[in-house]
Structures are given as structure tokens and as C-alpha cells.
Amino acid sequence: MLVVEGVPNSIAHSKLLMEELNKLGIRKERISVVLNHRIRSDTQLPVSVVAETLIGHPIAVTITPAPELLTQAVRMQTAAILCQPDGVVAKQIIKLADHIIQSEAAGI
């Protein structure tokens, strides 16, 4: 699992990391990329640009920023996905969990 932020510096470092992992014998298919947009910003690059920069590696899941949800979770002293179980972030986390389960079941 490789978590990447949608900013040029993070993407460049992630690309180098993926190349080094490939040199160590880790197949490209075994690397799942998660695009984490931590903050709302016009400087965040779109998924298509990130995937293209990472040599065409697909983005398994994108996590969108939700500062108000995290603030609510802190106030309620619980996990963010429990505050809004039907919310966008919860669905993204569930998609990530499903992706991990499917990858493991496929032996990737």
C-alpha cells in the first residue's frame, strides 16, 4: 500500500519509491496506490494526473479531505467513519478495505 498526496513533491517521491520497490523484485501489481487529499486546495492534482505521473499506475482509492468530519469525531471521541457511517469518507474507507480483501483473495 503506497499512500500518495496529490502534490508534485509527494508524487515525485512516490514514483522513485515505486521504481526502487520494482528493483527489489516487488511486482507493480502488488503495489496499491491510495491518493490521500488531506487538505482542500487548488494545488492538489487530479487522479488522472497522479496516475499518469506514476507511470500509468492505477489509483485504487482516493480519500477526500473532510476536516469538519474529523473535528466532529474528536468532539464525539470516536472514529470519523462512525460519525457519518453513510458519508463519503466512510464509503472511501470501505472501498479501500474491499480492495485489500480482493487483492489478498486474488493472491496479488
Secondary structure by P-SEA (a helix, b strand, c coil): cccccccaaaaaaaaaaaaaaaaaccccccbbbbbbccccccccccaaaaaaaaccccccbbbbbcaaaaaaaaaacccccccccccaaaaaaaaaaaaaaaaaaacc
